[in-house]
Amino acid sequence: MKLPKFIILLMLGVVTLALALAIVLLSARNERAQRMVQAQQLAINNGILGAQGQQISSAILQDMAHAAASNRNLRSLLGKYGYNVQPGVEAPASAGSAGKAAKKGGVRDE
């Protein structure tokens, strides 16, 4: 093998080695970032979907249903997302009685 061919092959080998090293480093960095995002998503889900989040969202939904009894725009907005509020029907005051409201026709989740 002549010297010019050897130099070209040596350079190609070095470039290939550098690219392989770059891929390994970038994949390790990507994996760390992915773990961090998953941890953040888990924290968000626990905050939103936890018991406290469900109590708050239930109370907010009841307050919105109470306000929607006299507000056509809010009633149509709730209906758009599957919550039907009958006009003129008062929603129960307690957050834990959402099932009773559905039976009475106050708020129904479809």
Phi and psi in radians as a Rosetta constraint file:
Dihedral C 1 N 2 CA 2 C 2 CIRCULARHARMONIC -1.468 0.35
Dihedral N 2 CA 2 C 2 N 3 CIRCULARHARMONIC 2.813 0.35
Dihedral C 2 N 3 CA 3 C 3 CIRCULARHARMONIC -1.049 0.35
Dihedral N 3 CA 3 C 3 N 4 CIRCULARHARMONIC -0.754 0.35
Dihedral C 3 N 4 CA 4 C 4 CIRCULARHARMONIC -1.089 0.35
Dihedral N 4 CA 4 C 4 N 5 CIRCULARHARMONIC -0.715 0.35
Dihedral C 4 N 5 CA 5 C 5 CIRCULARHARMONIC -1.121 0.35
Dihedral N 5 CA 5 C 5 N 6 CIRCULARHARMONIC -0.709 0.35
Dihedral C 5 N 6 CA 6 C 6 CIRCULARHARMONIC -1.097 0.35
Dihedral N 6 CA 6 C 6 N 7 CIRCULARHARMONIC -0.746 0.35
Dihedral C 6 N 7 CA 7 C 7 CIRCULARHARMONIC -1.137 0.35
Dihedral N 7 CA 7 C 7 N 8 CIRCULARHARMONIC -0.738 0.35
Dihedral C 7 N 8 CA 8 C 8 CIRCULARHARMONIC -1.109 0.35
Dihedral N 8 CA 8 C 8 N 9 CIRCULARHARMONIC -0.794 0.35
Dihedral C 8 N 9 CA 9 C 9 CIRCULARHARMONIC -1.147 0.35
Dihedral N 9 CA 9 C 9 N 10 CIRCULARHARMONIC -0.641 0.35
Dihedral C 9 N 10 CA 10 C 10 CIRCULARHARMONIC -1.136 0.35
Dihedral N 10 CA 10 C 10 N 11 CIRCULARHARMONIC -0.742 0.35
Dihedral C 10 N 11 CA 11 C 11 CIRCULARHARMONIC -1.130 0.35
Dihedral N 11 CA 11 C 11 N 12 CIRCULARHARMONIC -0.738 0.35
Dihedral C 11 N 12 CA 12 C 12 CIRCULARHARMONIC -1.081 0.35
Dihedral N 12 CA 12 C 12 N 13 CIRCULARHARMONIC -0.677 0.35
Dihedral C 12 N 13 CA 13 C 13 CIRCULARHARMONIC -1.137 0.35
Dihedral N 13 CA 13 C 13 N 14 CIRCULARHARMONIC -0.724 0.35
Dihedral C 13 N 14 CA 14 C 14 CIRCULARHARMONIC -1.156 0.35
Dihedral N 14 CA 14 C 14 N 15 CIRCULARHARMONIC -0.738 0.35
Dihedral C 14 N 15 CA 15 C 15 CIRCULARHARMONIC -1.107 0.35
Dihedral N 15 CA 15 C 15 N 16 CIRCULARHARMONIC -0.746 0.35
Dihedral C 15 N 16 CA 16 C 16 CIRCULARHARMONIC -1.095 0.35
Dihedral N 16 CA 16 C 16 N 17 CIRCULARHARMONIC -0.753 0.35
Dihedral C 16 N 17 CA 17 C 17 CIRCULARHARMONIC -1.106 0.35
Dihedral N 17 CA 17 C 17 N 18 CIRCULARHARMONIC -0.722 0.35
Dihedral C 17 N 18 CA 18 C 18 CIRCULARHARMONIC -1.132 0.35
Dihedral N 18 CA 18 C 18 N 19 CIRCULARHARMONIC -0.730 0.35
Dihedral C 18 N 19 CA 19 C 19 CIRCULARHARMONIC -1.146 0.35
Dihedral N 19 CA 19 C 19 N 20 CIRCULARHARMONIC -0.709 0.35
Dihedral C 19 N 20 CA 20 C 20 CIRCULARHARMONIC -1.111 0.35
Dihedral N 20 CA 20 C 20 N 21 CIRCULARHARMONIC -0.718 0.35
Dihedral C 20 N 21 CA 21 C 21 CIRCULARHARMONIC -1.130 0.35
Dihedral N 21 CA 21 C 21 N 22 CIRCULARHARMONIC -0.692 0.35
Dihedral C 21 N 22 CA 22 C 22 CIRCULARHARMONIC -1.116 0.35
Dihedral N 22 CA 22 C 22 N 23 CIRCULARHARMONIC -0.705 0.35
Dihedral C 22 N 23 CA 23 C 23 CIRCULARHARMONIC -1.114 0.35
Dihedral N 23 CA 23 C 23 N 24 CIRCULARHARMONIC -0.744 0.35
Dihedral C 23 N 24 CA 24 C 24 CIRCULARHARMONIC -1.106 0.35
Dihedral N 24 CA 24 C 24 N 25 CIRCULARHARMONIC -0.788 0.35
Dihedral C 24 N 25 CA 25 C 25 CIRCULARHARMONIC -1.140 0.35
Dihedral N 25 CA 25 C 25 N 26 CIRCULARHARMONIC -0.747 0.35
Dihedral C 25 N 26 CA 26 C 26 CIRCULARHARMONIC -1.168 0.35
Dihedral N 26 CA 26 C 26 N 27 CIRCULARHARMONIC -0.641 0.35
Dihedral C 26 N 27 CA 27 C 27 CIRCULARHARMONIC -1.204 0.35
Dihedral N 27 CA 27 C 27 N 28 CIRCULARHARMONIC -0.631 0.35
Dihedral C 27 N 28 CA 28 C 28 CIRCULARHARMONIC -1.146 0.35
Dihedral N 28 CA 28 C 28 N 29 CIRCULARHARMONIC -0.723 0.35
Dihedral C 28 N 29 CA 29 C 29 CIRCULARHARMONIC -1.126 0.35
Dihedral N 29 CA 29 C 29 N 30 CIRCULARHARMONIC -0.736 0.35
Dihedral C 29 N 30 CA 30 C 30 CIRCULARHARMONIC -1.101 0.35
Dihedral N 30 CA 30 C 30 N 31 CIRCULARHARMONIC -0.692 0.35
Dihedral C 30 N 31 CA 31 C 31 CIRCULARHARMONIC -1.148 0.35
Dihedral N 31 CA 31 C 31 N 32 CIRCULARHARMONIC -0.706 0.35
Dihedral C 31 N 32 CA 32 C 32 CIRCULARHARMONIC -1.102 0.35
Dihedral N 32 CA 32 C 32 N 33 CIRCULARHARMONIC -0.755 0.35
Dihedral C 32 N 33 CA 33 C 33 CIRCULARHARMONIC -1.123 0.35
Dihedral N 33 CA 33 C 33 N 34 CIRCULARHARMONIC -0.675 0.35
Dihedral C 33 N 34 CA 34 C 34 CIRCULARHARMONIC -1.155 0.35
Dihedral N 34 CA 34 C 34 N 35 CIRCULARHARMONIC -0.713 0.35
Dihedral C 34 N 35 CA 35 C 35 CIRCULARHARMONIC -1.095 0.35
Dihedral N 35 CA 35 C 35 N 36 CIRCULARHARMONIC -0.686 0.35
Dihedral C 35 N 36 CA 36 C 36 CIRCULARHARMONIC -1.157 0.35
Dihedral N 36 CA 36 C 36 N 37 CIRCULARHARMONIC -0.735 0.35
Dihedral C 36 N 37 CA 37 C 37 CIRCULARHARMONIC -1.142 0.35
Dihedral N 37 CA 37 C 37 N 38 CIRCULARHARMONIC -0.698 0.35
Dihedral C 37 N 38 CA 38 C 38 CIRCULARHARMONIC -1.130 0.35
Dihedral N 38 CA 38 C 38 N 39 CIRCULARHARMONIC -0.659 0.35
Dihedral C 38 N 39 CA 39 C 39 CIRCULARHARMONIC -1.148 0.35
Dihedral N 39 CA 39 C 39 N 40 CIRCULARHARMONIC -0.705 0.35
Dihedral C 39 N 40 CA 40 C 40 CIRCULARHARMONIC -1.132 0.35
Dihedral N 40 CA 40 C 40 N 41 CIRCULARHARMONIC -0.731 0.35
Dihedral C 40 N 41 CA 41 C 41 CIRCULARHARMONIC -1.123 0.35
Dihedral N 41 CA 41 C 41 N 42 CIRCULARHARMONIC -0.690 0.35
Dihedral C 41 N 42 CA 42 C 42 CIRCULARHARMONIC -1.101 0.35
Dihedral N 42 CA 42 C 42 N 43 CIRCULARHARMONIC -0.738 0.35
Dihedral C 42 N 43 CA 43 C 43 CIRCULARHARMONIC -1.121 0.35
Dihedral N 43 CA 43 C 43 N 44 CIRCULARHARMONIC -0.697 0.35
Dihedral C 43 N 44 CA 44 C 44 CIRCULARHARMONIC -1.141 0.35
Dihedral N 44 CA 44 C 44 N 45 CIRCULARHARMONIC -0.815 0.35
Dihedral C 44 N 45 CA 45 C 45 CIRCULARHARMONIC -1.079 0.35
Dihedral N 45 CA 45 C 45 N 46 CIRCULARHARMONIC -0.712 0.35
Dihedral C 45 N 46 CA 46 C 46 CIRCULARHARMONIC -1.135 0.35
Dihedral N 46 CA 46 C 46 N 47 CIRCULARHARMONIC -0.644 0.35
Dihedral C 46 N 47 CA 47 C 47 CIRCULARHARMONIC -1.236 0.35
Dihedral N 47 CA 47 C 47 N 48 CIRCULARHARMONIC -0.727 0.35
Dihedral C 47 N 48 CA 48 C 48 CIRCULARHARMONIC -1.397 0.35
Dihedral N 48 CA 48 C 48 N 49 CIRCULARHARMONIC -0.747 0.35
Dihedral C 48 N 49 CA 49 C 49 CIRCULARHARMONIC -1.708 0.35
Dihedral N 49 CA 49 C 49 N 50 CIRCULARHARMONIC 0.036 0.35
Dihedral C 49 N 50 CA 50 C 50 CIRCULARHARMONIC -1.225 0.35
Dihedral N 50 CA 50 C 50 N 51 CIRCULARHARMONIC 3.081 0.35
Dihedral C 50 N 51 CA 51 C 51 CIRCULARHARMONIC -1.070 0.35
Dihedral N 51 CA 51 C 51 N 52 CIRCULARHARMONIC -0.717 0.35
Dihedral C 51 N 52 CA 52 C 52 CIRCULARHARMONIC -1.148 0.35
Dihedral N 52 CA 52 C 52 N 53 CIRCULARHARMONIC -0.714 0.35
Dihedral C 52 N 53 CA 53 C 53 CIRCULARHARMONIC -1.098 0.35
Dihedral N 53 CA 53 C 53 N 54 CIRCULARHARMONIC -0.656 0.35
Dihedral C 53 N 54 CA 54 C 54 CIRCULARHARMONIC -1.203 0.35
Dihedral N 54 CA 54 C 54 N 55 CIRCULARHARMONIC -0.660 0.35
Dihedral C 54 N 55 CA 55 C 55 CIRCULARHARMONIC -1.136 0.35
Dihedral N 55 CA 55 C 55 N 56 CIRCULARHARMONIC -0.738 0.35
Dihedral C 55 N 56 CA 56 C 56 CIRCULARHARMONIC -1.159 0.35
Dihedral N 56 CA 56 C 56 N 57 CIRCULARHARMONIC -0.799 0.35
Dihedral C 56 N 57 CA 57 C 57 CIRCULARHARMONIC -1.146 0.35
Dihedral N 57 CA 57 C 57 N 58 CIRCULARHARMONIC -0.603 0.35
Dihedral C 57 N 58 CA 58 C 58 CIRCULARHARMONIC -1.146 0.35
Dihedral N 58 CA 58 C 58 N 59 CIRCULARHARMONIC -0.738 0.35
Dihedral C 58 N 59 CA 59 C 59 CIRCULARHARMONIC -1.144 0.35
Dihedral N 59 CA 59 C 59 N 60 CIRCULARHARMONIC -0.695 0.35
Dihedral C 59 N 60 CA 60 C 60 CIRCULARHARMONIC -1.127 0.35
Dihedral N 60 CA 60 C 60 N 61 CIRCULARHARMONIC -0.748 0.35
Dihedral C 60 N 61 CA 61 C 61 CIRCULARHARMONIC -1.089 0.35
Dihedral N 61 CA 61 C 61 N 62 CIRCULARHARMONIC -0.695 0.35
Dihedral C 61 N 62 CA 62 C 62 CIRCULARHARMONIC -1.143 0.35
Dihedral N 62 CA 62 C 62 N 63 CIRCULARHARMONIC -0.726 0.35
Dihedral C 62 N 63 CA 63 C 63 CIRCULARHARMONIC -1.122 0.35
Dihedral N 63 CA 63 C 63 N 64 CIRCULARHARMONIC -0.691 0.35
Dihedral C 63 N 64 CA 64 C 64 CIRCULARHARMONIC -1.159 0.35
Dihedral N 64 CA 64 C 64 N 65 CIRCULARHARMONIC -0.674 0.35
Dihedral C 64 N 65 CA 65 C 65 CIRCULARHARMONIC -1.124 0.35
Dihedral N 65 CA 65 C 65 N 66 CIRCULARHARMONIC -0.693 0.35
Dihedral C 65 N 66 CA 66 C 66 CIRCULARHARMONIC -1.095 0.35
Dihedral N 66 CA 66 C 66 N 67 CIRCULARHARMONIC -0.766 0.35
Dihedral C 66 N 67 CA 67 C 67 CIRCULARHARMONIC -1.232 0.35
Dihedral N 67 CA 67 C 67 N 68 CIRCULARHARMONIC -0.558 0.35
Dihedral C 67 N 68 CA 68 C 68 CIRCULARHARMONIC -1.274 0.35
Dihedral N 68 CA 68 C 68 N 69 CIRCULARHARMONIC -0.288 0.35
Dihedral C 68 N 69 CA 69 C 69 CIRCULARHARMONIC -1.059 0.35
Dihedral N 69 CA 69 C 69 N 70 CIRCULARHARMONIC -0.488 0.35
Dihedral C 69 N 70 CA 70 C 70 CIRCULARHARMONIC -2.051 0.35
Dihedral N 70 CA 70 C 70 N 71 CIRCULARHARMONIC 0.103 0.35
Dihedral C 70 N 71 CA 71 C 71 CIRCULARHARMONIC -2.182 0.35
Dihedral N 71 CA 71 C 71 N 72 CIRCULARHARMONIC 1.907 0.35
Dihedral C 71 N 72 CA 72 C 72 CIRCULARHARMONIC -1.122 0.35
Dihedral N 72 CA 72 C 72 N 73 CIRCULARHARMONIC -0.682 0.35
Dihedral C 72 N 73 CA 73 C 73 CIRCULARHARMONIC -1.132 0.35
Dihedral N 73 CA 73 C 73 N 74 CIRCULARHARMONIC -0.763 0.35
Dihedral C 73 N 74 CA 74 C 74 CIRCULARHARMONIC -1.165 0.35
Dihedral N 74 CA 74 C 74 N 75 CIRCULARHARMONIC -0.650 0.35
Dihedral C 74 N 75 CA 75 C 75 CIRCULARHARMONIC -1.091 0.35
Dihedral N 75 CA 75 C 75 N 76 CIRCULARHARMONIC -0.732 0.35
Dihedral C 75 N 76 CA 76 C 76 CIRCULARHARMONIC -1.225 0.35
Dihedral N 76 CA 76 C 76 N 77 CIRCULARHARMONIC -0.582 0.35
Dihedral C 76 N 77 CA 77 C 77 CIRCULARHARMONIC -1.147 0.35
Dihedral N 77 CA 77 C 77 N 78 CIRCULARHARMONIC -0.791 0.35
Dihedral C 77 N 78 CA 78 C 78 CIRCULARHARMONIC -1.109 0.35
Dihedral N 78 CA 78 C 78 N 79 CIRCULARHARMONIC -0.692 0.35
Dihedral C 78 N 79 CA 79 C 79 CIRCULARHARMONIC -1.099 0.35
Dihedral N 79 CA 79 C 79 N 80 CIRCULARHARMONIC -0.593 0.35
Dihedral C 79 N 80 CA 80 C 80 CIRCULARHARMONIC -1.062 0.35
Dihedral N 80 CA 80 C 80 N 81 CIRCULARHARMONIC -0.548 0.35
Dihedral C 80 N 81 CA 81 C 81 CIRCULARHARMONIC -1.801 0.35
Dihedral N 81 CA 81 C 81 N 82 CIRCULARHARMONIC 0.286 0.35
Dihedral C 81 N 82 CA 82 C 82 CIRCULARHARMONIC 1.628 0.35
Dihedral N 82 CA 82 C 82 N 83 CIRCULARHARMONIC 0.174 0.35
Dihedral C 82 N 83 CA 83 C 83 CIRCULARHARMONIC -1.930 0.35
Dihedral N 83 CA 83 C 83 N 84 CIRCULARHARMONIC 1.970 0.35
Dihedral C 83 N 84 CA 84 C 84 CIRCULARHARMONIC -1.686 0.35
Dihedral N 84 CA 84 C 84 N 85 CIRCULARHARMONIC 2.238 0.35
Dihedral C 84 N 85 CA 85 C 85 CIRCULARHARMONIC -2.046 0.35
Dihedral N 85 CA 85 C 85 N 86 CIRCULARHARMONIC 2.191 0.35
Dihedral C 85 N 86 CA 86 C 86 CIRCULARHARMONIC -1.436 0.35
Dihedral N 86 CA 86 C 86 N 87 CIRCULARHARMONIC 2.270 0.35
Dihedral C 86 N 87 CA 87 C 87 CIRCULARHARMONIC -1.122 0.35
Dihedral N 87 CA 87 C 87 N 88 CIRCULARHARMONIC 2.396 0.35
Dihedral C 87 N 88 CA 88 C 88 CIRCULARHARMONIC 1.475 0.35
Dihedral N 88 CA 88 C 88 N 89 CIRCULARHARMONIC -0.044 0.35
Dihedral C 88 N 89 CA 89 C 89 CIRCULARHARMONIC -1.734 0.35
Dihedral N 89 CA 89 C 89 N 90 CIRCULARHARMONIC 2.159 0.35
Dihedral C 89 N 90 CA 90 C 90 CIRCULARHARMONIC -1.330 0.35
Dihedral N 90 CA 90 C 90 N 91 CIRCULARHARMONIC 2.354 0.35
Dihedral C 90 N 91 CA 91 C 91 CIRCULARHARMONIC -1.428 0.35
Dihedral N 91 CA 91 C 91 N 92 CIRCULARHARMONIC 2.552 0.35
Dihedral C 91 N 92 CA 92 C 92 CIRCULARHARMONIC -1.094 0.35
Dihedral N 92 CA 92 C 92 N 93 CIRCULARHARMONIC 2.657 0.35
Dihedral C 92 N 93 CA 93 C 93 CIRCULARHARMONIC -1.364 0.35
Dihedral N 93 CA 93 C 93 N 94 CIRCULARHARMONIC -0.568 0.35
Dihedral C 93 N 94 CA 94 C 94 CIRCULARHARMONIC -1.453 0.35
Dihedral N 94 CA 94 C 94 N 95 CIRCULARHARMONIC 2.522 0.35
Dihedral C 94 N 95 CA 95 C 95 CIRCULARHARMONIC -1.269 0.35
Dihedral N 95 CA 95 C 95 N 96 CIRCULARHARMONIC -0.430 0.35
Dihedral C 95 N 96 CA 96 C 96 CIRCULARHARMONIC -1.420 0.35
Dihedral N 96 CA 96 C 96 N 97 CIRCULARHARMONIC -0.049 0.35
Dihedral C 96 N 97 CA 97 C 97 CIRCULARHARMONIC -1.852 0.35
Dihedral N 97 CA 97 C 97 N 98 CIRCULARHARMONIC 0.603 0.35
Dihedral C 97 N 98 CA 98 C 98 CIRCULARHARMONIC -1.133 0.35
Dihedral N 98 CA 98 C 98 N 99 CIRCULARHARMONIC -0.579 0.35
Dihedral C 98 N 99 CA 99 C 99 CIRCULARHARMONIC -1.155 0.35
Dihedral N 99 CA 99 C 99 N 100 CIRCULARHARMONIC -0.662 0.35
Dihedral C 99 N 100 CA 100 C 100 CIRCULARHARMONIC -1.164 0.35
Dihedral N 100 CA 100 C 100 N 101 CIRCULARHARMONIC -0.638 0.35
Dihedral C 100 N 101 CA 101 C 101 CIRCULARHARMONIC -1.145 0.35
Dihedral N 101 CA 101 C 101 N 102 CIRCULARHARMONIC -0.645 0.35
Dihedral C 101 N 102 CA 102 C 102 CIRCULARHARMONIC -1.155 0.35
Dihedral N 102 CA 102 C 102 N 103 CIRCULARHARMONIC -0.668 0.35
Dihedral C 102 N 103 CA 103 C 103 CIRCULARHARMONIC -1.220 0.35
Dihedral N 103 CA 103 C 103 N 104 CIRCULARHARMONIC -0.627 0.35
Dihedral C 103 N 104 CA 104 C 104 CIRCULARHARMONIC -1.384 0.35
Dihedral N 104 CA 104 C 104 N 105 CIRCULARHARMONIC -0.219 0.35
Dihedral C 104 N 105 CA 105 C 105 CIRCULARHARMONIC 1.679 0.35
Dihedral N 105 CA 105 C 105 N 106 CIRCULARHARMONIC 0.118 0.35
Dihedral C 105 N 106 CA 106 C 106 CIRCULARHARMONIC -1.248 0.35
Dihedral N 106 CA 106 C 106 N 107 CIRCULARHARMONIC -1.120 0.35
Dihedral C 106 N 107 CA 107 C 107 CIRCULARHARMONIC -2.306 0.35
Dihedral N 107 CA 107 C 107 N 108 CIRCULARHARMONIC 2.249 0.35
Dihedral C 107 N 108 CA 108 C 108 CIRCULARHARMONIC -2.259 0.35
Dihedral N 108 CA 108 C 108 N 109 CIRCULARHARMONIC 2.352 0.35
Dihedral C 108 N 109 CA 109 C 109 CIRCULARHARMONIC -1.697 0.35
Dihedral N 109 CA 109 C 109 N 110 CIRCULARHARMONIC 2.065 0.35
